[in-house]
Amino acid sequence: MSGWLDGPVLNVLQKGLNASNLRQQVLTNNVANIDTPNFKRSDVDFQAVLGAVLGEKSVALSMKQTSPKHIPGFADGGGSGIVTDHATSIRNDGNNVDVDREMSNVAENGLYYNSLTRTISSQLGLLRMVIK
């Protein structure tokens, strides 16, 4: 019976919940440091995190800057999927956290998390129906 709960669908959904949880922690950290001078906001590259926990090797495409006027890419957070935005600065103290943007990202992440939990619930409901 435990094999039914370890199926590929539930495994992917669980990993998605873990990645959404990580993003929520990063976004919470951004909001908590809104008044910290020189703090740079971070976010989670969801595809990189999910691919890493599922064991997929990501193919990184290098960004080429042919002009110094090109916008640089984000610096990665050591392979964890967390990226820090060093390119922007909203305020004079060097902080680049915009509370409206962060709360929008929190709402988006909450909707994603809720959709995953509903999908898991329906998968377990199907399993419950088969058992009956």
OpenMM code with the backbone's topology and positions (N, CA, C; nanometers):
from openmm import Vec3, app, unit

residues = "MET SER GLY TRP LEU ASP GLY PRO VAL LEU ASN VAL LEU GLN LYS GLY LEU ASN ALA SER ASN LEU ARG GLN GLN VAL LEU THR ASN ASN VAL ALA ASN ILE ASP THR PRO ASN PHE LYS ARG SER ASP VAL ASP PHE GLN ALA VAL LEU GLY ALA VAL LEU GLY GLU LYS SER VAL ALA LEU SER MET LYS GLN THR SER PRO LYS HIS ILE PRO GLY PHE ALA ASP GLY GLY GLY SER GLY ILE VAL THR ASP HIS ALA THR SER ILE ARG ASN ASP GLY ASN ASN VAL ASP VAL ASP ARG GLU MET SER ASN VAL ALA GLU ASN GLY LEU TYR TYR ASN SER LEU THR ARG THR ILE SER SER GLN LEU GLY LEU LEU ARG MET VAL ILE LYS".split()
positions = [
    Vec3(0.0817, -0.1193, 0.0000),
    Vec3(0.0000, 0.0000, 0.0000),
    Vec3(0.0859, 0.1254, 0.0000),
    Vec3(0.2021, 0.1196, 0.0623),
    Vec3(0.2862, 0.2395, 0.0643),
    Vec3(0.3356, 0.2751, -0.0753),
    Vec3(0.3374, 0.1804, -0.1686),
    Vec3(0.3776, 0.2075, -0.3053),
    Vec3(0.2831, 0.3038, -0.3747),
    Vec3(0.1558, 0.3033, -0.3347),
    Vec3(0.0587, 0.3941, -0.3939),
    Vec3(0.0862, 0.5379, -0.3532),
    Vec3(0.1347, 0.5554, -0.2314),
    Vec3(0.1632, 0.6904, -0.1838),
    Vec3(0.2987, 0.7412, -0.2323),
    Vec3(0.3822, 0.6518, -0.2828),
    Vec3(0.5138, 0.6905, -0.3338),
    Vec3(0.5142, 0.7001, -0.4862),
    Vec3(0.3984, 0.7153, -0.5456),
    Vec3(0.3877, 0.7211, -0.6914),
    Vec3(0.4508, 0.8468, -0.7482),
    Vec3(0.4751, 0.8473, -0.8779),
    Vec3(0.5426, 0.9624, -0.9394),
    Vec3(0.4617, 1.0919, -0.9322),
    Vec3(0.3292, 1.0834, -0.9399),
    Vec3(0.2474, 1.2054, -0.9376),
    Vec3(0.2554, 1.2718, -0.8008),
    Vec3(0.2342, 1.1937, -0.6961),
    Vec3(0.2405, 1.2504, -0.5614),
    Vec3(0.3815, 1.2971, -0.5277),
    Vec3(0.4819, 1.2294, -0.5805),
    Vec3(0.6210, 1.2692, -0.5565),
    Vec3(0.6488, 1.4071, -0.6170),
    Vec3(0.6050, 1.4289, -0.7396),
    Vec3(0.6250, 1.5586, -0.8057),
    Vec3(0.5473, 1.6677, -0.7329),
    Vec3(0.4248, 1.6368, -0.6915),
    Vec3(0.3449, 1.7357, -0.6191),
    Vec3(0.4093, 1.7721, -0.4851),
    Vec3(0.4655, 1.6734, -0.4165),
    Vec3(0.5334, 1.6997, -0.2898),
    Vec3(0.6556, 1.7878, -0.3113),
    Vec3(0.7311, 1.7611, -0.4152),
    Vec3(0.8487, 1.8438, -0.4443),
    Vec3(0.8069, 1.9863, -0.4808),
    Vec3(0.6946, 2.0000, -0.5499),
    Vec3(0.6425, 2.1321, -0.5805),
    Vec3(0.6044, 2.2086, -0.4545),
    Vec3(0.5451, 2.1381, -0.3564),
    Vec3(0.5128, 2.2013, -0.2282),
    Vec3(0.6392, 2.2467, -0.1561),
    Vec3(0.7441, 2.1640, -0.1621),
    Vec3(0.8708, 2.2012, -0.0979),
    Vec3(0.9313, 2.3254, -0.1631),
    Vec3(0.9258, 2.3317, -0.2954),
    Vec3(0.9800, 2.4484, -0.3657),
    Vec3(0.8973, 2.5732, -0.3355),
    Vec3(0.7661, 2.5577, -0.3262),
    Vec3(0.6803, 2.6710, -0.2916),
    Vec3(0.7071, 2.7181, -0.1488),
    Vec3(0.7336, 2.6249, -0.0596),
    Vec3(0.7683, 2.6589, 0.0786),
    Vec3(0.8994, 2.7375, 0.0835),
    Vec3(0.9988, 2.6945, 0.0053),
    Vec3(1.1261, 2.7667, -0.0007),
    Vec3(1.1048, 2.9083, -0.0523),
    Vec3(1.0221, 2.9237, -0.1555),
    Vec3(0.9962, 3.0576, -0.2097),
    Vec3(0.9270, 3.1460, -0.1059),
    Vec3(0.8348, 3.0882, -0.0292),
    Vec3(0.7663, 3.1645, 0.0742),
    Vec3(0.8662, 3.2148, 0.1788),
    Vec3(0.9621, 3.1318, 0.2165),
    Vec3(1.0639, 3.1723, 0.3136),
    Vec3(1.1499, 3.2861, 0.2591),
    Vec3(1.1870, 3.2781, 0.1308),
    Vec3(1.2692, 3.3826, 0.0697),
    Vec3(1.1922, 3.5138, 0.0611),
    Vec3(1.0651, 3.5061, 0.0202),
    Vec3(0.9834, 3.6273, 0.0109),
    Vec3(0.9599, 3.6894, 0.1486),
    Vec3(0.9419, 3.6059, 0.2496),
    Vec3(0.9257, 3.6557, 0.3865),
    Vec3(1.0519, 3.7264, 0.4326),
    Vec3(1.1670, 3.6716, 0.3972),
    Vec3(1.2948, 3.7348, 0.4317),
    Vec3(1.3067, 3.8715, 0.3644),
    Vec3(1.2610, 3.8812, 0.2400),
    Vec3(1.2651, 4.0101, 0.1697),
    Vec3(1.1818, 4.1150, 0.2431),
    Vec3(1.0596, 4.0772, 0.2813),
    Vec3(0.9717, 4.1720, 0.3493),
    Vec3(1.0279, 4.2083, 0.4869),
    Vec3(1.0869, 4.1114, 0.5554),
    Vec3(1.1431, 4.1380, 0.6880),
    Vec3(1.2611, 4.2351, 0.6809),
    Vec3(1.3311, 4.2389, 0.5692),
    Vec3(1.4484, 4.3246, 0.5552),
    Vec3(1.4205, 4.4484, 0.4704),
    Vec3(1.2968, 4.4927, 0.4688),
    Vec3(1.2603, 4.6059, 0.3843),
    Vec3(1.3300, 4.7347, 0.4271),
    Vec3(1.3658, 4.7484, 0.5539),
    Vec3(1.4316, 4.8695, 0.6023),
    Vec3(1.5811, 4.8512, 0.6265),
    Vec3(1.6376, 4.7383, 0.5842),
    Vec3(1.7796, 4.7121, 0.6034),
    Vec3(1.8596, 4.7778, 0.4914),
    Vec3(1.9529, 4.8672, 0.5246),
    Vec3(2.0337, 4.9315, 0.4207),
    Vec3(2.1171, 4.8293, 0.3426),
    Vec3(2.1273, 4.8501, 0.2129),
    Vec3(2.2062, 4.7671, 0.1204),
    Vec3(2.1569, 4.6233, 0.1091),
    Vec3(2.0353, 4.5939, 0.1553),
    Vec3(1.9799, 4.4594, 0.1391),
    Vec3(1.9315, 4.4438, -0.0041),
    Vec3(1.9615, 4.3313, -0.0642),
    Vec3(1.9180, 4.3013, -0.2014),
    Vec3(1.8166, 4.1881, -0.1959),
    Vec3(1.7046, 4.2085, -0.2653),
    Vec3(1.5976, 4.1100, -0.2652),
    Vec3(1.6408, 3.9814, -0.3342),
    Vec3(1.5799, 3.8720, -0.2938),
    Vec3(1.6054, 3.7415, -0.3534),
    Vec3(1.4744, 3.6807, -0.3985),
    Vec3(1.4843, 3.5829, -0.4854),
    Vec3(1.3680, 3.5064, -0.5275),
    Vec3(1.4163, 3.3660, -0.5606),
    Vec3(1.3240, 3.2768, -0.5873),
    Vec3(1.3564, 3.1380, -0.6150),
    Vec3(1.3316, 3.1092, -0.7618),
    Vec3(1.4305, 3.0503, -0.8278),
    Vec3(1.4131, 3.0013, -0.9643),
    Vec3(1.3457, 2.8651, -0.9524),
    Vec3(1.2121, 2.8659, -0.9633),
    Vec3(1.1334, 2.7467, -0.9345),
    Vec3(1.1740, 2.6279, -1.0203),
    Vec3(1.1971, 2.6501, -1.1486),
    Vec3(1.2331, 2.5394, -1.2373),
    Vec3(1.3655, 2.4757, -1.1967),
    Vec3(1.4615, 2.5569, -1.1523),
    Vec3(1.5897, 2.5028, -1.1104),
    Vec3(1.5743, 2.4190, -0.9836),
    Vec3(1.4931, 2.4673, -0.8895),
    Vec3(1.4737, 2.3935, -0.7644),
    Vec3(1.4010, 2.2625, -0.7902),
    Vec3(1.2920, 2.2674, -0.8653),
    Vec3(1.2157, 2.1465, -0.8929),
    Vec3(1.2984, 2.0471, -0.9734),
    Vec3(1.3726, 2.0959, -1.0720),
    Vec3(1.4589, 2.0072, -1.1503),
    Vec3(1.5661, 1.9428, -1.0645),
    Vec3(1.6211, 2.0182, -0.9696),
    Vec3(1.7253, 1.9643, -0.8821),
    Vec3(1.6706, 1.8560, -0.7898),
    Vec3(1.5534, 1.8786, -0.7319),
    Vec3(1.4992, 1.7781, -0.6402),
    Vec3(1.4462, 1.6557, -0.7137),
    Vec3(1.4137, 1.6709, -0.8407),
    Vec3(1.3698, 1.5557, -0.9192),
    Vec3(1.4871, 1.4837, -0.9852),
    Vec3(1.6075, 1.5369, -0.9676),
    Vec3(1.7257, 1.4713, -1.0204),
    Vec3(1.7574, 1.5037, -1.1637),
    Vec3(1.6936, 1.6051, -1.2197),
    Vec3(1.7225, 1.6428, -1.3574),
    Vec3(1.8436, 1.7342, -1.3602),
    Vec3(1.9250, 1.7184, -1.4620),
    Vec3(2.0379, 1.8078, -1.4797),
    Vec3(1.9929, 1.9264, -1.5623),
    Vec3(2.0140, 2.0459, -1.5076),
    Vec3(1.9725, 2.1649, -1.5814),
    Vec3(2.0808, 2.2049, -1.6806),
    Vec3(2.0368, 2.2425, -1.7964),
    Vec3(2.1282, 2.2897, -1.8984),
    Vec3(2.1298, 2.4414, -1.8905),
    Vec3(2.2407, 2.4941, -1.8439),
    Vec3(2.2492, 2.6388, -1.8266),
    Vec3(2.2964, 2.7031, -1.9565),
    Vec3(2.2212, 2.7989, -2.0028),
    Vec3(2.2605, 2.8750, -2.1194),
    Vec3(2.3315, 2.9999, -2.0711),
    Vec3(2.4508, 3.0217, -2.1209),
    Vec3(2.5245, 3.1388, -2.0765),
    Vec3(2.4719, 3.2626, -2.1472),
    Vec3(2.4694, 3.3719, -2.0730),
    Vec3(2.4254, 3.4983, -2.1302),
    Vec3(2.5484, 3.5724, -2.1787),
    Vec3(2.5441, 3.6196, -2.3001),
    Vec3(2.6576, 3.6905, -2.3557),
    Vec3(2.6251, 3.8382, -2.3641),
    Vec3(2.7145, 3.9193, -2.3104),
    Vec3(2.6994, 4.0636, -2.3183),
    Vec3(2.7949, 4.1148, -2.4246),
    Vec3(2.7387, 4.1660, -2.5317),
    Vec3(2.8217, 4.2184, -2.6399),
    Vec3(2.8420, 4.3681, -2.6284),
    Vec3(2.7738, 4.4293, -2.5315),
    Vec3(2.7854, 4.5723, -2.5103),
    Vec3(2.7782, 4.6000, -2.3598),
    Vec3(2.8524, 4.6957, -2.3109),
    Vec3(2.8436, 4.7259, -2.1677),
    Vec3(2.7074, 4.7832, -2.1282),
    Vec3(2.6252, 4.8186, -2.2258),
    Vec3(2.4921, 4.8714, -2.1972),
    Vec3(2.3886, 4.7612, -2.1767),
    Vec3(2.4245, 4.6350, -2.2040),
    Vec3(2.3317, 4.5249, -2.1846),
    Vec3(2.3052, 4.5045, -2.0362),
    Vec3(2.1841, 4.4603, -2.0048),
    Vec3(2.1469, 4.4342, -1.8666),
    Vec3(2.2065, 4.2993, -1.8255),
    Vec3(2.2813, 4.2935, -1.7142),
    Vec3(2.3380, 4.1659, -1.6705),
    Vec3(2.2295, 4.0758, -1.6127),
    Vec3(2.2556, 3.9433, -1.6128),
    Vec3(2.1620, 3.8479, -1.5542),
    Vec3(2.1729, 3.8486, -1.4034),
    Vec3(2.0907, 3.7668, -1.3390),
    Vec3(2.0941, 3.7561, -1.1944),
    Vec3(2.2106, 3.6683, -1.1516),
    Vec3(2.2663, 3.6966, -1.0360),
    Vec3(2.3671, 3.6085, -0.9773),
    Vec3(2.2943, 3.4972, -0.9051),
    Vec3(2.3438, 3.3754, -0.9179),
    Vec3(2.2721, 3.2660, -0.8531),
    Vec3(2.3195, 3.2498, -0.7092),
    Vec3(2.2405, 3.1788, -0.6329),
    Vec3(2.2672, 3.1620, -0.4907),
    Vec3(2.3384, 3.0328, -0.4593),
    Vec3(2.4357, 2.9928, -0.5382),
    Vec3(2.5133, 2.8736, -0.5069),
    Vec3(2.4454, 2.7443, -0.5454),
    Vec3(2.3631, 2.7440, -0.6475),
    Vec3(2.3013, 2.6209, -0.6931),
    Vec3(2.1756, 2.5832, -0.6165),
    Vec3(2.1318, 2.6640, -0.5224),
    Vec3(2.0139, 2.6318, -0.4439),
    Vec3(1.8857, 2.6765, -0.5122),
    Vec3(1.8972, 2.7482, -0.6219),
    Vec3(1.7811, 2.8000, -0.6910),
    Vec3(1.7424, 2.9389, -0.6444),
    Vec3(1.8084, 2.9891, -0.5411),
    Vec3(1.7802, 3.1227, -0.4906),
    Vec3(1.8683, 3.2207, -0.5670),
    Vec3(1.8042, 3.3205, -0.6258),
    Vec3(1.8767, 3.4217, -0.7015),
    Vec3(1.8605, 3.5567, -0.6333),
    Vec3(1.9680, 3.6329, -0.6306),
    Vec3(1.9684, 3.7644, -0.5689),
    Vec3(1.9807, 3.8692, -0.6781),
    Vec3(1.8968, 3.9702, -0.6705),
    Vec3(1.8941, 4.0776, -0.7699),
    Vec3(1.9884, 4.1896, -0.7251),
    Vec3(2.1087, 4.1909, -0.7800),
    Vec3(2.2061, 4.2959, -0.7483),
    Vec3(2.1998, 4.4110, -0.8483),
    Vec3(2.1196, 4.3960, -0.9532),
    Vec3(2.1196, 4.4928, -1.0629),
    Vec3(2.0384, 4.6184, -1.0337),
    Vec3(1.9420, 4.6084, -0.9427),
    Vec3(1.8545, 4.7232, -0.9201),
    Vec3(1.8749, 4.7813, -0.7810),
    Vec3(1.8356, 4.9062, -0.7664),
    Vec3(1.8353, 4.9728, -0.6370),
    Vec3(1.7219, 5.0745, -0.6375),
    Vec3(1.6243, 5.0547, -0.5511),
    Vec3(1.5062, 5.1394, -0.5502),
    Vec3(1.5272, 5.2637, -0.4656),
    Vec3(1.5969, 5.2482, -0.3554),
    Vec3(1.6118, 5.3596, -0.2620),
    Vec3(1.7568, 5.4050, -0.2544),
    Vec3(1.7783, 5.5190, -0.1912),
    Vec3(1.9132, 5.5746, -0.1778),
    Vec3(2.0030, 5.4920, -0.0865),
    Vec3(1.9446, 5.4137, 0.0045),
    Vec3(2.0272, 5.3341, 0.0959),
    Vec3(2.0732, 5.2019, 0.0343),
    Vec3(2.0430, 5.1781, -0.0932),
    Vec3(2.0892, 5.0580, -0.1627),
    Vec3(1.9934, 4.9412, -0.1545),
    Vec3(1.8854, 4.9530, -0.0799),
    Vec3(1.7868, 4.8468, -0.0674),
    Vec3(1.7006, 4.8446, -0.1928),
    Vec3(1.6685, 4.7255, -0.2427),
    Vec3(1.5861, 4.7170, -0.3640),
    Vec3(1.4567, 4.6393, -0.3424),
    Vec3(1.4079, 4.6326, -0.2184),
    Vec3(1.2838, 4.5618, -0.1890),
    Vec3(1.1657, 4.6557, -0.2090),
    Vec3(1.0729, 4.6159, -0.2947),
    Vec3(0.9488, 4.6895, -0.3181),
    Vec3(0.8362, 4.6088, -0.2540),
    Vec3(0.7736, 4.6637, -0.1512),
    Vec3(0.6746, 4.5888, -0.0738),
    Vec3(0.5562, 4.5455, -0.1606),
    Vec3(0.5154, 4.6271, -0.2562),
    Vec3(0.4036, 4.5896, -0.3433),
    Vec3(0.4390, 4.4687, -0.4294),
    Vec3(0.5589, 4.4690, -0.4824),
    Vec3(0.6041, 4.3557, -0.5646),
    Vec3(0.6152, 4.2293, -0.4803),
    Vec3(0.6693, 4.2422, -0.3601),
    Vec3(0.6863, 4.1258, -0.2738),
    Vec3(0.5510, 4.0676, -0.2329),
    Vec3(0.4548, 4.1539, -0.1991),
    Vec3(0.3237, 4.1035, -0.1589),
    Vec3(0.2509, 4.0403, -0.2772),
    Vec3(0.2737, 4.0916, -0.3967),
    Vec3(0.2184, 4.0298, -0.5168),
    Vec3(0.2779, 3.8904, -0.5369),
    Vec3(0.4086, 3.8778, -0.5161),
    Vec3(0.4741, 3.7470, -0.5276),
    Vec3(0.4260, 3.6505, -0.4194),
    Vec3(0.4009, 3.7018, -0.2988),
    Vec3(0.3486, 3.6177, -0.1904),
    Vec3(0.2097, 3.5655, -0.2276),
    Vec3(0.1246, 3.6528, -0.2834),
    Vec3(-0.0094, 3.6107, -0.3247),
    Vec3(-0.0019, 3.5067, -0.4369),
    Vec3(0.0869, 3.5290, -0.5335),
    Vec3(0.1046, 3.4334, -0.6436),
    Vec3(0.1503, 3.2980, -0.5903),
    Vec3(0.2465, 3.2993, -0.4992),
    Vec3(0.2974, 3.1757, -0.4413),
    Vec3(0.1891, 3.1047, -0.3596),
    Vec3(0.1055, 3.1820, -0.2908),
    Vec3(-0.0043, 3.1229, -0.2144),
    Vec3(-0.1053, 3.0531, -0.3037),
    Vec3(-0.1369, 3.1152, -0.4175),
    Vec3(-0.2280, 3.0515, -0.5129),
    Vec3(-0.1688, 2.9227, -0.5678),
    Vec3(-0.0395, 2.9249, -0.5975),
    Vec3(0.0268, 2.8051, -0.6486),
    Vec3(0.0250, 2.6937, -0.5443),
    Vec3(0.0561, 2.7281, -0.4197),
    Vec3(0.0574, 2.6305, -0.3105),
    Vec3(-0.0819, 2.5703, -0.2914),
    Vec3(-0.1844, 2.6552, -0.2941),
    Vec3(-0.3218, 2.6057, -0.2784),
    Vec3(-0.3622, 2.5133, -0.3920),
    Vec3(-0.3195, 2.5442, -0.5137),
    Vec3(-0.3533, 2.4564, -0.6264),
    Vec3(-0.2848, 2.3205, -0.6124),
    Vec3(-0.1619, 2.3211, -0.5616),
    Vec3(-0.0943, 2.1932, -0.5389),
    Vec3(-0.1632, 2.1116, -0.4305),
    Vec3(-0.2034, 2.1769, -0.3225),
    Vec3(-0.2698, 2.1025, -0.2150),
    Vec3(-0.4053, 2.0484, -0.2614),
    Vec3(-0.4772, 2.1241, -0.3452),
    Vec3(-0.6029, 2.0726, -0.3996),
    Vec3(-0.5789, 1.9524, -0.4904),
    Vec3(-0.4729, 1.9569, -0.5683),
    Vec3(-0.4412, 1.8450, -0.6570),
    Vec3(-0.4039, 1.7209, -0.5764),
    Vec3(-0.3248, 1.7399, -0.4707),
    Vec3(-0.2899, 1.6269, -0.3840),
    Vec3(-0.4156, 1.5704, -0.3189),
    Vec3(-0.5042, 1.6572, -0.2738),
    Vec3(-0.6285, 1.6129, -0.2114),
    Vec3(-0.7125, 1.5311, -0.3093),
    Vec3(-0.7191, 1.5744, -0.4348),
    Vec3(-0.7978, 1.4986, -0.5331),
    Vec3(-0.7317, 1.3650, -0.5651),
    Vec3(-0.5980, 1.3612, -0.5685),
    Vec3(-0.5280, 1.2347, -0.5910),
    Vec3(-0.5556, 1.1367, -0.4768),
    Vec3(-0.5524, 1.1863, -0.3542),
    Vec3(-0.5811, 1.1004, -0.2395),
    Vec3(-0.7291, 1.0616, -0.2372),
    Vec3(-0.8178, 1.1484, -0.2857),
    Vec3(-0.9586, 1.1145, -0.2969),
    Vec3(-0.9809, 1.0004, -0.3958),
    Vec3(-0.9077, 1.0019, -0.5062),
    Vec3(-0.9162, 0.8902, -0.6018),
    Vec3(-0.8687, 0.7606, -0.5373),
    Vec3(-0.7608, 0.7696, -0.4623),
    Vec3(-0.7082, 0.6528, -0.3935),
    Vec3(-0.8103, 0.6009, -0.2905),
    Vec3(-0.8748, 0.6924, -0.2187),
    Vec3(-0.9759, 0.6580, -0.1201),
    Vec3(-1.0941, 0.5887, -0.1895),
    Vec3(-1.1334, 0.6388, -0.3065),
    Vec3(-1.2443, 0.5796, -0.3812),
    Vec3(-1.2083, 0.4380, -0.4273),
    Vec3(-1.0853, 0.4161, -0.4694),
    Vec3(-1.0439, 0.2824, -0.5135),
    Vec3(-1.0432, 0.1852, -0.3966),
    Vec3(-1.0012, 0.2339, -0.2794),
    Vec3(-0.9967, 0.1460, -0.1623),
    Vec3(-1.1375, 0.1040, -0.1210),
    Vec3(-1.2348, 0.1967, -0.1301),
    Vec3(-1.3724, 0.1626, -0.0930),
    Vec3(-1.4288, 0.0636, -0.1922),
] * unit.nanometer
topology = app.Topology()
chain = topology.addChain("A")
for resn in residues:
    res = topology.addResidue(resn, chain)
    for name in ("N", "CA", "C"):
        topology.addAtom(name, app.Element.getBySymbol(name[0]), res)
